[in-house]
Amino acid sequence: MDYRKILGIIFIILGLLFVVYPLYSAQAVSWIAGICLIAFGFASIIDGFSVWSIMAHVSVINILLGICAILFGILFIYRIDALSFMVGYLFYLVGFILILVGLLGIFVGIGTISRLSSVLILILGIVAVFLAAYSIAQPLYTAILVGICLIMEGITFLASDIAESQIN
């Protein structure tokens, strides 16, 4: 069995789980992210103490990074929905970058087409910022959106596998 077919089936199953059970799947993502962050934090602290005598300044950074990772891991397990947190802040990041590029293109762009595309980029940036605020406020919709994206990606993997098998 080809890896694309396996990935397609896994993505479709995960997408369906996210769409059918958005609350549980978002909580599972938070727990997994929290456990991974806690494990990373402990590993970073151990790494920091292991090279203390060689590089003290790097060790301090590793230890502080480990403590921060453990704190975020605990927050993701007990308090914050990691899925909406990560997706929301990624939307904010993309939105602000698009707004910046759009504004720069409007003021620096040469020609009407360049300025028109910069206005469209600016509008997309504003939409991305609104999506960020909405995804942080409503984590269930974020889980459903991730589920739909997983299903679409799974279908894409299956379709590419079928198309390649017909070519060969």
C-alpha positions as CSV (number, residue, x, y, z in Angstrom):
1,M,0.0,0.0,0.0
2,D,1.4,3.4,-1.0
3,Y,2.1,5.9,1.7
4,R,-0.2,8.5,0.1
5,K,-3.1,6.2,0.4
6,I,-2.4,5.4,4.0
7,L,-2.0,9.1,4.8
8,G,-5.2,10.0,3.0
9,I,-7.2,7.4,4.9
10,I,-5.6,8.6,8.3
11,F,-6.3,12.2,7.4
12,I,-9.9,11.5,6.5
13,I,-10.5,9.5,9.7
14,L,-8.9,12.2,11.8
15,G,-10.9,14.9,10.0
16,L,-14.1,13.1,10.6
17,L,-13.2,12.8,14.3
18,F,-12.5,16.5,14.5
19,V,-15.8,17.3,12.8
20,V,-18.0,14.9,14.7
21,Y,-16.4,15.4,18.1
22,P,-14.9,18.9,18.0
23,L,-14.8,19.4,21.8
24,Y,-13.0,16.1,22.5
25,S,-10.6,16.5,19.6
26,A,-9.6,20.0,20.6
27,Q,-9.1,18.8,24.1
28,A,-7.0,15.9,22.9
29,V,-4.8,18.3,20.9
30,S,-4.4,20.4,24.0
31,W,-3.4,17.4,26.1
32,I,-0.9,16.1,23.5
33,A,0.6,19.6,23.1
34,G,0.8,20.0,26.8
35,I,2.5,16.6,27.4
36,C,5.0,17.3,24.6
37,L,5.8,20.7,26.0
38,I,6.3,19.2,29.5
39,A,8.6,16.5,28.1
40,F,10.5,19.1,26.1
41,G,10.8,21.3,29.2
42,F,12.3,18.5,31.3
43,A,14.7,17.6,28.5
44,S,15.7,21.2,28.1
45,I,16.3,21.6,31.8
46,I,18.4,18.4,32.0
47,D,20.3,19.5,28.9
48,G,21.0,22.9,30.6
49,F,22.4,21.3,33.7
50,S,24.4,18.8,31.8
51,V,26.5,21.5,30.0
52,W,26.6,24.0,32.8
53,S,30.4,23.7,33.3
54,I,31.1,24.2,29.6
55,M,28.6,26.9,28.6
56,A,26.9,28.6,31.5
57,H,25.1,31.2,29.5
58,V,23.6,28.6,27.1
59,S,22.7,26.5,30.1
60,V,20.7,29.4,31.7
61,I,18.8,29.9,28.4
62,N,18.0,26.1,28.2
63,I,16.8,26.0,31.8
64,L,14.6,29.1,31.3
65,L,13.2,27.7,28.1
66,G,12.5,24.4,29.9
67,I,10.7,26.2,32.7
68,C,8.6,28.2,30.2
69,A,7.8,25.0,28.2
70,I,6.7,23.2,31.3
71,L,4.4,26.1,32.3
72,F,2.9,26.3,28.9
73,G,2.4,22.5,28.9
74,I,0.6,22.7,32.2
75,L,-1.6,25.6,30.8
76,F,-2.4,23.6,27.7
77,I,-3.4,20.5,29.8
78,Y,-5.5,22.3,32.4
79,R,-6.6,25.7,31.0
80,I,-5.9,26.8,27.5
81,D,-7.3,25.2,24.3
82,A,-4.1,24.7,22.4
83,L,-5.7,24.3,19.0
84,S,-7.6,27.6,19.0
85,F,-4.6,29.3,20.7
86,M,-2.1,28.2,18.0
87,V,-4.5,28.7,15.1
88,G,-5.6,32.1,16.3
89,Y,-2.1,33.4,16.8
90,L,-1.0,32.0,13.5
91,F,-3.9,33.9,11.9
92,Y,-2.8,37.0,13.7
93,L,0.7,36.6,12.5
94,V,-0.3,36.0,8.9
95,G,-2.9,38.8,9.1
96,F,-0.4,41.4,10.3
97,I,2.2,40.4,7.8
98,L,-0.4,40.7,5.0
99,I,-1.5,44.1,6.3
100,L,2.1,45.3,6.3
101,V,2.8,44.0,2.8
102,G,-0.5,45.4,1.6
103,L,0.3,48.9,3.0
104,L,3.8,48.8,1.7
105,G,2.6,47.8,-1.7
106,I,0.0,50.7,-1.7
107,F,2.6,53.3,-0.9
108,V,5.6,51.9,-2.7
109,G,4.0,50.0,-5.5
110,I,4.5,51.0,-9.1
111,G,1.5,50.9,-11.4
112,T,-2.2,50.4,-11.0
113,I,-2.1,46.6,-11.0
114,S,0.5,46.5,-8.3
115,R,-1.5,48.9,-6.1
116,L,-4.7,47.0,-6.8
117,S,-3.1,43.7,-5.7
118,S,-1.8,45.4,-2.6
119,V,-5.3,46.5,-1.7
120,L,-6.5,42.9,-2.1
121,I,-3.6,41.7,0.1
122,L,-4.5,44.4,2.7
123,I,-8.2,43.2,2.7
124,L,-7.0,39.5,3.1
125,G,-4.9,40.6,6.1
126,I,-7.9,42.3,7.7
127,V,-10.0,39.2,7.1
128,A,-7.2,37.0,8.6
129,V,-7.1,39.2,11.8
130,F,-10.9,38.8,12.1
131,L,-10.6,35.1,11.7
132,A,-7.9,35.0,14.4
133,A,-10.2,36.8,16.9
134,Y,-13.1,34.5,16.0
135,S,-11.0,31.3,16.2
136,I,-9.7,32.3,19.7
137,A,-13.2,33.1,20.8
138,Q,-14.9,30.0,19.4
139,P,-12.5,27.0,19.7
140,L,-15.2,24.5,18.5
141,Y,-15.3,26.2,15.1
142,T,-11.6,26.0,14.9
143,A,-11.7,22.3,15.5
144,I,-14.3,21.8,12.8
145,L,-12.3,23.9,10.4
146,V,-9.2,21.8,11.1
147,G,-11.3,18.7,10.6
148,I,-12.6,19.9,7.2
149,C,-9.0,20.7,6.2
150,L,-7.8,17.3,7.2
151,I,-10.6,15.6,5.2
152,M,-9.7,17.8,2.1
153,E,-6.1,16.9,2.5
154,G,-6.9,13.2,2.8
155,I,-9.0,13.3,-0.3
156,T,-6.1,15.1,-2.1
157,F,-3.7,12.3,-1.0
158,L,-6.1,9.6,-2.2
159,A,-6.7,11.4,-5.5
160,S,-3.0,11.9,-6.2
161,D,-2.4,8.2,-5.4
162,I,-5.2,7.1,-7.8
163,A,-3.9,9.5,-10.5
164,E,-0.4,8.2,-10.2
165,S,-1.5,4.6,-10.3
166,Q,-3.5,5.3,-13.6
167,I,-0.4,6.9,-15.2
168,N,1.8,3.9,-14.4
